Structures are given as C-alpha cells and as structure tokens.
Amino acid sequence: MQTELSIKNKNSKKPTQNFRKCFALNRNAAGFTTSTKELIYTLVSHKTEEPYVYDIDGNEYIDLTMGFGSILFGHNYSPLRNSIEEQLNTSWSVGPISPLAGQLAEKICQVTNTERAAFFNSGTEAIMVALRIAKAATNKTKIVFFKGSYHGTFDVLLTLKNHPMTNVAQEIIPGVTQSILNESYLLEYGSNEALAFIKEHKEEIAGVLVEPVQSRNPSLQPQVFLKELRAITAANEMALIFDEVITGFRIEMGGCQKYFDIEADIVTYGKVIGGGMPIGIVAGKSKYMDTIDGGFWNYEDESYPSVKSTFVAGTFCHHPLAMAASLKVLEILSESKG
C-alpha cells in the first residue's frame, strides 16, 4: 500500500525498483518488514548544499548524519570544493605517488602525535591493516574488541556475540564463518572483567581494539578503564589500537588520545579527514608501522629496511583528490583552532 511519504518520494522509489535486478544495494533492503515495505528505499539525490540534501523529487532535507559522519563543514563546502577542483585540473592519476601524500603524512603525524602514517581507501581498510600490523609486530594471533563498538565491515569483527565461557567471538552473520572469528575475543567495554581477561591471555593477544567513545553509546567514556588498559597493553607487548574513524578530528586535532591523555600504539582515521573523499589512515608508533615497509633507511649508506614486513597494497590508497581534500581539512581545522 502506498503511503503519503512514499508518494512524496516516488522518483526515488522508481530507480530503486527499476535497477533492483542489477544493482545489489544493502540499503534498499535494510530492516525489511512487510508492514514498512513501501518505505524501504534510499533517497536519490542530485544536489546537496551546506546541511541540506535535495532529492530528485525536489524535497529538501536536513542531513543529520552529514554523509554518515564524513562531512564536517557542510555539503559542497566551497574551500574544499575549490581544493579538489584545483587538484583535478592538475592531476588525478594513480600509479605515481602524488607529492601531496608525503606532505599529508607529515602533517598527520604532527597533529596526532604519531610517528608514521599510511593511507588506504576507507575506515574498514584502515582497521584491517591495523590488526594485521599488530599481529606482525608482536608475533601473536589474537585480537580483543568490545561490545557496542563499530569497526566497519572487516570479517573478524562482524559479530555482536561471544562464547559465554571463552569470550571467543561467535558466528551470527551469513558468510562470516566461525573459523574467521576464532582469533577474536569480544569483551564488555569498561569492565574489570575485561581487564582481567586481557591480563590472563597476555601471551596470545596481539592487540586490543577500542572505539574510545563508542558511536553507539557516546555517553560511555571510561577514562580510568582506558588508562588501565594502556598500562596492561604496554607492559605485555600488546598493541593498543584506537579506532578514531568516527571520532577523529571532531573533538580536537589530537582526537581521543589528547582528550583522554592516553597515547595509543596505532590509531585509525577516516571520514572527517577526507572532507567527503574516500580515505582511511593508519598512524602510530614506528614499532608497528615499520611492518608496512620495513622501516626507515637512507640512500647512499649501508642502511636497509631491517624490519620484516607484512603485505598491504591498494591502487587508490594515495588518490590525489583525497590527499588534496585531507590537506585542506587539516588547514581549515588548524586555522579554526588558532
């Protein structure tokens, strides 16, 4: 049965139906129920401006999530648009590394108090790499994450359930098999029991992944817990990984590390820093970041990449448009802070 709202959005519904056979889009089936069937579609928009989104029916909306958290200054923000257009007129080729990539890495390290940074295409990719380099640097196999956190769509983190006795993450999503989850522990965020479990399993835990301020529960900000977690991980060769894909550059330039006065080993960023362009960033201590490229060395001497490295790659990881947008975001935030 058609509803007033679905009639209002008839031109958004039309392409949803027309392309459904060839276009597999999870948003167009999320939360499906027979009673709300006529309202399950994604708005199709050809125009955005500041806080507003305009659909192809001509309706105006306020975007409360601002591009799922990726737009900090409003849609179509002219300084960002101008920076992207300028870079587009210069080069948007991939393959060669843009001169902006090194500049951005340097600035990221400066504002986040990290030693090295690497670029990827999304927050999910950044999380994936962060866990990989934690395992590579520690030669351990297990990862801890917490209930209530959101870390993107990497398989080893896609569950809300753990085994009541072992805390091993449990299979709940088709396609994410138990064998993939067997190296993941899912614990209660902020609990003393979680701290005790991490201490007990210190010999096998490579890293502890934390969304310091959980996007699903932002009122929970357990600073004492986080400081104790920092002490435990530091004492037992475990990487403390802050997922700041959502929170990064919102609270302040230094993010949750600065806000809670806690220095993580690895930090992931995305969303806001890209100004609407796709990007993921892994930054952190050289001990962990060196597993990406073998570590620092010089030309014209006997130095060489001395750290055994893992494997990361991606054709679009240093896309010039994303680099230009991210540099502009940092410039704007730095000026506003001053």
C-alpha positions in Angstrom: 0.0 0.0 0.0 1.4 3.4 -1.0 1.9 5.9 1.9 2.0 9.7 1.8 5.7 9.6 2.2 6.3 7.0 -0.4 4.3 9.1 -2.9 6.3 12.1 -1.9 9.5 10.1 -2.8 8.1 8.4 -5.9 11.1 9.4 -8.1 13.5 7.9 -5.5 11.4 4.7 -5.4 11.3 4.4 -9.2 15.1 3.8 -9.8 15.2 1.6 -6.7 12.7 -0.7 -8.3 13.9 -0.3 -11.9 17.6 -1.2 -11.1 17.0 -3.8 -8.3 17.7 -6.7 -10.6 21.1 -5.5 -11.5 22.0 -3.2 -8.5 22.7 -5.1 -5.3 22.5 -2.5 -2.6 22.0 -3.5 1.1 20.5 -0.1 1.9 17.5 -1.0 -0.2 16.6 -4.0 1.9 17.9 -3.0 5.4 15.3 -3.5 8.1 12.8 -5.1 5.7 9.4 -5.8 7.1 6.2 -6.4 5.2 4.4 -3.6 7.1 7.1 -1.0 6.0 7.8 -2.4 2.6 6.7 0.7 0.7 9.1 2.9 2.8 12.3 0.8 2.2 14.3 2.7 -0.4 17.2 5.1 -0.4 16.7 8.7 -1.3 18.2 9.6 -4.6 19.8 13.0 -4.6 21.4 15.1 -7.3 22.1 18.2 -5.1 23.5 18.9 -1.7 24.3 22.3 -0.1 25.6 23.0 3.4 23.3 21.0 5.8 20.7 20.3 3.1 20.1 17.3 0.8 17.7 17.7 -2.1 16.1 14.5 -3.6 15.1 14.1 -7.3 11.5 14.8 -6.3 12.6 18.3 -5.2 12.2 17.7 -1.5 14.6 19.3 1.0 16.0 17.5 4.0 18.5 18.4 6.8 21.2 15.8 6.8 21.5 15.0 10.5 24.4 12.5 9.9 26.2 14.7 7.4 27.2 12.0 5.0 27.4 9.2 7.6 29.8 11.3 9.6 32.2 12.3 6.8 31.1 15.9 6.2 32.2 18.3 9.0 31.8 21.7 7.3 28.6 21.0 5.3 28.0 19.6 1.9 29.6 21.3 -1.1 31.8 23.5 1.2 33.5 25.9 -1.2 37.1 25.8 0.2 37.1 22.0 -0.1 35.4 22.0 -3.5 37.9 24.5 -4.8 40.9 22.5 -3.5 39.5 19.3 -5.2 38.9 21.2 -8.4 42.4 22.6 -8.4 43.9 19.2 -7.9 41.6 17.8 -10.6 42.9 20.3 -13.0 46.5 19.4 -12.1 46.4 15.6 -11.9 44.1 12.8 -10.6 46.3 10.0 -11.8 47.1 6.9 -9.7 50.3 4.9 -10.0 52.8 7.6 -9.4 52.6 8.9 -5.9 51.2 12.4 -5.6 53.6 14.9 -4.0 50.7 15.7 -1.6 50.9 12.2 0.0 54.2 12.8 1.9 53.0 16.3 3.0 49.8 14.8 4.4 51.6 12.0 6.2 53.9 14.6 7.8 51.0 16.8 8.9 49.0 13.8 10.2 51.9 12.8 12.4 52.3 16.3 13.7 48.7 16.9 14.7 48.1 13.4 16.1 51.4 12.9 17.9 52.2 9.8 16.0 55.5 8.7 14.3 54.4 7.4 10.9 51.2 7.3 8.8 49.9 5.2 5.9 46.9 5.8 3.6 44.1 3.5 2.5 40.7 3.8 0.9 38.3 3.5 3.8 38.0 3.2 7.6 37.4 -0.6 7.2 40.7 -1.0 5.3 42.5 1.0 8.0 41.1 -1.2 10.7 42.1 -4.3 8.7 45.7 -3.1 8.3 45.9 -2.0 12.0 45.1 -5.5 13.1 47.5 -7.1 10.6 50.4 -5.0 11.7 49.7 -5.6 15.4 49.9 -9.3 14.7 53.0 -8.9 12.5 54.9 -6.8 15.1 54.0 -8.9 18.2 54.0 -12.4 16.6 50.8 -13.1 18.4 47.5 -14.2 17.0 44.5 -12.9 19.0 42.6 -9.6 18.8 40.3 -8.1 21.5 37.4 -5.9 20.7 34.4 -4.7 22.7 30.7 -5.0 22.7 29.0 -1.8 21.5 31.8 -0.7 19.2 31.6 -0.3 15.5 34.7 -1.0 13.4 33.4 -1.2 9.9 32.9 -4.4 7.9 36.1 -6.4 8.4 35.1 -10.1 8.8 37.0 -10.8 12.1 34.9 -8.0 13.8 31.5 -8.7 12.4 29.6 -10.1 15.4 27.7 -8.9 18.5 28.0 -12.3 20.3 30.7 -14.1 22.2 31.0 -17.6 23.7 29.9 -17.2 27.4 32.8 -19.3 28.7 35.7 -18.5 26.3 34.7 -15.0 25.1 35.6 -16.1 21.5 33.6 -14.1 19.0 30.7 -16.2 17.6 29.2 -16.5 14.2 25.9 -14.7 13.6 26.2 -13.3 10.0 25.9 -15.5 6.9 29.3 -15.6 5.1 31.3 -14.7 8.3 32.3 -18.1 9.4 33.4 -19.3 12.8 36.9 -20.1 11.6 37.4 -16.4 10.7 36.2 -15.3 14.1 38.3 -17.8 16.2 41.1 -15.3 16.7 38.9 -12.6 18.0 37.8 -12.1 21.6 34.7 -10.0 22.3 34.6 -8.4 25.8 32.4 -6.0 27.8 33.7 -2.4 27.3 34.7 -0.6 30.5 34.5 -3.7 32.7 37.0 -5.0 35.3 36.3 -8.5 33.9 37.6 -7.4 30.5 40.9 -6.1 32.1 41.3 -9.4 34.0 40.7 -11.4 30.9 43.3 -9.4 28.9 45.9 -9.9 31.6 45.2 -13.6 31.7 45.6 -14.0 28.0 48.5 -11.6 27.5 50.7 -14.2 25.8 48.4 -14.6 22.8 46.8 -11.2 22.4 48.4 -9.1 19.7 46.2 -6.0 20.0 43.3 -4.5 21.8 41.0 -2.5 19.5 39.0 0.2 21.1 36.5 2.8 19.9 37.3 5.1 22.9 33.9 7.0 22.5 31.5 4.4 21.1 29.4 5.8 18.3 26.6 3.5 19.5 27.0 4.7 23.1 28.7 8.1 23.3 27.9 8.7 26.9 30.2 5.8 28.0 33.6 7.4 28.3 35.6 5.2 30.8 38.8 7.1 31.1 40.0 5.1 34.1 39.4 1.8 32.2 41.3 3.1 29.2 44.3 4.2 31.3 44.4 0.8 33.0 44.1 -0.8 29.5 47.1 1.3 28.4 49.2 0.1 31.3 48.3 -3.5 30.7 49.0 -3.5 27.0 52.2 -1.5 27.4 53.5 -4.0 30.0 52.7 -7.1 27.9 53.7 -6.4 24.3 50.1 -5.8 23.1 49.2 -3.0 20.7 46.6 -0.6 22.0 44.6 0.4 18.9 42.3 3.4 18.9 39.6 3.4 16.3 39.0 7.1 15.6 37.4 6.7 12.2 34.3 8.4 13.5 35.7 10.5 16.4 39.0 11.6 14.8 39.3 15.4 14.3 35.9 16.0 15.8 36.8 16.6 19.5 40.1 18.3 18.7 43.1 17.7 16.4 44.7 15.2 18.7 41.4 13.3 19.0 40.7 10.9 21.8 44.4 10.4 22.5 44.5 14.1 23.5 41.1 14.1 25.1 41.8 11.2 27.4 45.5 11.9 27.7 46.3 8.4 26.5 48.9 7.5 23.9 47.8 4.6 21.7 50.2 2.4 19.7 48.1 2.5 16.5 45.3 4.9 15.6 42.9 4.7 12.6 41.2 7.6 11.0 38.8 8.2 8.2 35.5 10.1 7.4 36.1 13.8 8.5 39.7 13.9 7.4 38.7 13.2 3.8 36.2 16.0 3.5 33.8 13.7 1.7 36.5 11.9 -0.3 37.2 8.2 0.5 40.2 7.7 2.7 41.4 5.6 5.6 44.6 6.4 7.6 46.7 4.2 9.9 49.1 6.1 12.1 51.2 5.1 15.1 54.4 4.2 16.5 57.3 3.1 14.3 57.5 -0.3 16.0 54.2 -1.2 14.4 54.1 1.0 11.3 57.5 -0.3 10.2 55.9 -3.7 9.4 54.3 -2.0 6.4 57.5 -1.0 4.6 60.5 -2.4 6.6 61.2 0.8 8.5 63.4 3.9 8.0 66.6 3.8 5.9 68.8 6.2 3.9 70.2 6.4 0.4 74.0 6.4 -0.1 74.9 4.5 3.1 74.7 0.9 4.3 71.2 1.1 5.8 68.3 -1.1 4.6 64.7 -2.0 5.5 65.5 -4.0 8.6 62.0 -4.9 9.9 60.2 -7.9 8.5 57.2 -6.5 6.7 53.7 -7.8 6.1 51.7 -7.1 2.9 49.5 -4.1 2.2 48.5 -2.7 -1.2 45.8 -0.7 -3.0 45.6 1.1 -6.3 43.8 4.1 -5.0 45.3 4.4 -1.5 47.0 7.7 -2.2 44.5 9.2 -4.6 45.5 12.8 -5.3 41.9 14.1 -4.8 41.7 12.5 -1.4 45.2 13.9 -0.5 44.2 17.4 -1.6 40.9 17.3 0.3 42.6 16.0 3.5 45.3 18.6 3.5 42.6 21.3 3.1 40.6 19.8 6.0 43.7 20.0 8.2 44.4 23.5 7.1 40.8 24.6 8.0 40.9 22.9 11.3 44.3 24.4 12.2 43.1 27.9 11.3 39.9 27.5 13.4 41.9 26.3 16.4 44.2 29.3 16.1 
